[in-house]
Amino acid sequence: MAGEGFWNNREQAQKLIEEANNLRDKIEPLRKAEKELDDFKVMVELGEAEPENSQVQLQKELERDLGKFFKGLEGLELKVFLNGPHDKSNCIVSINAGAVGTESCDWANMLMRMYQRWAESRGWEVEVNDVLPGETAGIKSATLVFRGENAYGFTKAERGVHRLVRISPFDSNKRRHTSFASVDVIAEIEESDEEIVLPPNEFSVDTFRSGGKGGQNVNKVETAVRITHMPTGLVVASQAQRSQHQNRAAAMKLLLSRIFAQRVDAQKAEMERFYGEKGSISWGNQIRSYVFQPYRMVKDLRTGVETSNVQAVMDGDLDQFVNAWLRAGCPTKRMQGIKDEEE
């Protein structure tokens, strides 16, 4: 960066600056932690020379400060696990209701609210890109975009089938129902990313009028955009933005991201076939169960982490599950010996 011709290629220079900033973000917190640890050692040595009555007070202060230190250290440790090529990227979350109708649509809507609250609690920007309402209640599907530090790295823990067991509010006989919804998480790929290049003859772009409450352009002109990728059959759409140009850019990002995710999945499937393991995410292989009745429990079947505070989880308290999943090495299947009591 100190070279004379550094700014000759502005685009390359910007990439190097971003890389340098990422390295600083990793190194500086470690240096700070090392300095704090040295300070604690000095405080212990000084405390040993103090009178006994002063040592009690000093010990309380050390325990309080060490609690904060270990919490920060835990955050640094988790970042070590986020070493994938796109873990630092924004991500696209797709939620799809199961085949049971109103029950599953309502469950998908509950999951969407849960993820919105979780993302906001982490300081991420949340954009609802596309929502298909259910016929009676809830949603059939939704696409959300999370923008923030390590959004994909953390959110990828939620990819899979989520199962709900409760007394249905839609059943006049108050019977227990089981509902499923699937969550897919992919990294947001920029159109300028060299990993995915789409020739113009491989996709078609259609425009249509946006739904929703309306505005200056919405419902009056064709601002919504639908892109079809012919070789794979993938279809993406965006109608959240006010202009056709913005919706086209959003839809193209979504398409590139899905193509990239499809390629990664194909590589994983090839590896699993080679090693004789089946780790695919398929309908019915739930990663987590949410039980509202007859008892209250949320249990992650990949790590065994569980809590009875169901309301907190539905309000976005997901870090305990996400962090445990990262520490466990990002498993895709149920941990051996873990049982789902509702099966």
Solvent accessible surface area in square Angstrom, and as a share of the most:
residue,aa,sasa,rsa
1,M,118,0.53
2,A,109,0.84
3,G,51,0.49
4,E,183,0.82
5,G,39,0.38
6,F,29,0.12
7,W,132,0.46
8,N,132,0.68
9,N,84,0.43
10,R,171,0.62
11,E,121,0.54
12,Q,89,0.40
13,A,1,0.01
14,Q,98,0.44
15,K,102,0.43
16,L,72,0.36
17,I,36,0.18
18,E,96,0.43
19,E,94,0.42
20,A,19,0.15
21,N,68,0.35
22,N,44,0.22
23,L,93,0.46
24,R,123,0.45
25,D,90,0.47
26,K,137,0.58
27,I,78,0.40
28,E,84,0.38
29,P,40,0.25
30,L,94,0.47
31,R,146,0.53
32,K,131,0.55
33,A,14,0.11
34,E,111,0.50
35,K,131,0.56
36,E,61,0.27
37,L,76,0.38
38,D,76,0.40
39,D,64,0.33
40,F,24,0.10
41,K,113,0.48
42,V,78,0.45
43,M,56,0.25
44,V,70,0.40
45,E,115,0.51
46,L,112,0.56
47,G,6,0.06
48,E,128,0.57
49,A,93,0.72
50,E,79,0.35
51,P,83,0.52
52,E,141,0.63
53,N,120,0.62
54,S,43,0.28
55,Q,65,0.29
56,V,84,0.48
57,Q,102,0.46
58,L,37,0.18
59,Q,104,0.46
60,K,124,0.53
61,E,59,0.26
62,L,21,0.10
63,E,101,0.45
64,R,144,0.53
65,D,42,0.22
66,L,54,0.27
67,G,43,0.41
68,K,140,0.59
69,F,20,0.08
70,F,119,0.50
71,K,158,0.67
72,G,43,0.42
73,L,69,0.34
74,E,78,0.35
75,G,33,0.32
76,L,32,0.16
77,E,82,0.37
78,L,11,0.06
79,K,90,0.38
80,V,103,0.59
81,F,69,0.29
82,L,17,0.09
83,N,131,0.67
84,G,27,0.26
85,P,118,0.74
86,H,20,0.09
87,D,4,0.02
88,K,110,0.46
89,S,24,0.16
90,N,40,0.21
91,C,0,0.00
92,I,3,0.02
93,V,0,0.00
94,S,11,0.07
95,I,0,0.00
96,N,63,0.32
97,A,21,0.16
98,G,15,0.15
99,A,101,0.79
100,V,83,0.48
101,G,38,0.37
102,T,41,0.24
103,E,11,0.05
104,S,0,0.00
105,C,11,0.06
106,D,24,0.12
107,W,0,0.00
108,A,0,0.00
109,N,56,0.28
110,M,41,0.18
111,L,0,0.00
112,M,25,0.11
113,R,93,0.34
114,M,0,0.00
115,Y,0,0.00
116,Q,44,0.19
117,R,110,0.40
118,W,1,0.00
119,A,0,0.00
120,E,107,0.48
121,S,87,0.56
122,R,75,0.27
123,G,66,0.64
124,W,17,0.06
125,E,104,0.46
126,V,35,0.20
127,E,31,0.14
128,V,56,0.32
129,N,8,0.04
130,D,45,0.23
131,V,49,0.28
132,L,98,0.49
133,P,88,0.55
134,G,15,0.14
135,E,157,0.70
136,T,106,0.62
137,A,27,0.21
138,G,21,0.20
139,I,10,0.05
140,K,77,0.33
141,S,32,0.20
142,A,4,0.03
143,T,14,0.08
144,L,0,0.00
145,V,6,0.03
146,F,0,0.00
147,R,63,0.23
148,G,25,0.24
149,E,114,0.51
150,N,19,0.10
151,A,0,0.00
152,Y,47,0.18
153,G,0,0.00
154,F,13,0.05
155,T,0,0.00
156,K,40,0.17
157,A,0,0.00
158,E,0,0.00
159,R,58,0.21
160,G,0,0.00
161,V,2,0.01
162,H,0,0.00
163,R,26,0.09
164,L,0,0.00
165,V,3,0.02
166,R,21,0.08
167,I,69,0.35
168,S,1,0.01
169,P,81,0.51
170,F,90,0.38
171,D,14,0.07
172,S,108,0.70
173,N,103,0.53
174,K,131,0.55
175,R,138,0.50
176,R,112,0.41
177,H,53,0.24
178,T,49,0.29
179,S,1,0.00
180,F,43,0.18
181,A,0,0.00
182,S,25,0.16
183,V,4,0.02
184,D,52,0.27
185,V,4,0.02
186,I,7,0.03
187,A,5,0.04
188,E,13,0.06
189,I,2,0.01
190,E,82,0.37
191,E,96,0.43
192,S,97,0.63
193,D,38,0.20
194,E,142,0.64
195,E,98,0.44
196,I,4,0.02
197,V,111,0.64
198,L,26,0.13
199,P,56,0.35
200,P,114,0.72
201,N,123,0.63
202,E,52,0.23
203,F,31,0.13
204,S,45,0.29
205,V,60,0.35
206,D,66,0.34
207,T,47,0.27
208,F,50,0.21
209,R,151,0.55
210,S,4,0.03
211,G,46,0.44
212,G,69,0.66
213,K,214,0.91
214,G,33,0.32
215,G,32,0.31
216,Q,159,0.70
217,N,61,0.31
218,V,19,0.11
219,N,61,0.31
220,K,131,0.55
221,V,76,0.44
222,E,85,0.38
223,T,5,0.03
224,A,0,0.00
225,V,1,0.00
226,R,88,0.32
227,I,0,0.00
228,T,34,0.20
229,H,8,0.03
230,M,104,0.46
231,P,84,0.53
232,T,59,0.34
233,G,49,0.47
234,L,39,0.19
235,V,76,0.44
236,V,4,0.02
237,A,25,0.19
238,S,0,0.00
239,Q,54,0.24
240,A,49,0.38
241,Q,48,0.21
242,R,150,0.55
243,S,39,0.25
244,Q,85,0.38
245,H,146,0.65
246,Q,90,0.40
247,N,0,0.00
248,R,81,0.30
249,A,42,0.32
250,A,19,0.15
251,A,0,0.00
252,M,5,0.02
253,K,50,0.21
254,L,8,0.04
255,L,0,0.00
256,L,4,0.02
257,S,0,0.00
258,R,57,0.21
259,I,3,0.02
260,F,33,0.14
261,A,18,0.14
262,Q,80,0.36
263,R,115,0.42
264,V,45,0.26
265,D,49,0.25
266,A,64,0.50
267,Q,119,0.53
268,K,95,0.40
269,A,45,0.35
270,E,95,0.43
271,M,118,0.53
272,E,42,0.19
273,R,161,0.59
274,F,162,0.67
275,Y,149,0.57
276,G,70,0.67
277,E,96,0.43
278,K,157,0.67
279,G,8,0.08
280,S,62,0.40
281,I,71,0.36
282,S,42,0.27
283,W,126,0.44
284,G,38,0.36
285,N,83,0.42
286,Q,11,0.05
287,I,8,0.04
288,R,0,0.00
289,S,2,0.01
290,Y,0,0.00
291,V,1,0.01
292,F,34,0.14
293,Q,69,0.31
294,P,98,0.62
295,Y,82,0.31
296,R,113,0.41
297,M,26,0.11
298,V,0,0.00
299,K,17,0.07
300,D,0,0.00
301,L,1,0.00
302,R,7,0.02
303,T,19,0.11
304,G,21,0.20
305,V,40,0.23
306,E,88,0.39
307,T,25,0.15
308,S,84,0.54
309,N,85,0.44
310,V,2,0.01
311,Q,100,0.44
312,A,27,0.21
313,V,0,0.00
314,M,11,0.05
315,D,53,0.28
316,G,6,0.06
317,D,68,0.35
318,L,0,0.00
319,D,51,0.26
320,Q,66,0.30
321,F,0,0.00
322,V,0,0.00
323,N,27,0.14
324,A,22,0.17
325,W,15,0.05
326,L,1,0.01
327,R,91,0.33
328,A,54,0.42
329,G,58,0.56
330,C,42,0.25
331,P,35,0.22
332,T,62,0.36
333,K,97,0.41
334,R,92,0.34
335,M,83,0.37
336,Q,180,0.80
337,G,70,0.68
338,I,36,0.18
339,K,152,0.64
340,D,10,0.05
341,E,100,0.45
342,E,32,0.15
343,E,124,0.56
